[in-house]
């Protein structure tokens, strides 16, 4: 599911050279979660919280702030 929403979505929109992964030169849009969803049991994923959201290299949301 993660790959579908990141790498595969970028490929499908012909943007794989600018987004879909975290690399120098790509867009700096990403979300930091409270847990690694690839390493926790599936029934715990619904409890994962968004900690920080970064758009264009700027923090636009930080949990507990504002």
Number of C-alpha atoms within 10 A of each C-alpha: 7 10 11 12 10 16 15 16 16 18 15 10 9 11 14 16 13 16 21 21 17 13 11 8 9 15 16 17 16 19 15 13 13 12 15 10 14 10 8 11 8 9 7 10 14 8 9 13 12 14 14 17 17 15 13 11 11 11 13 10 15 14 10 7 6 5
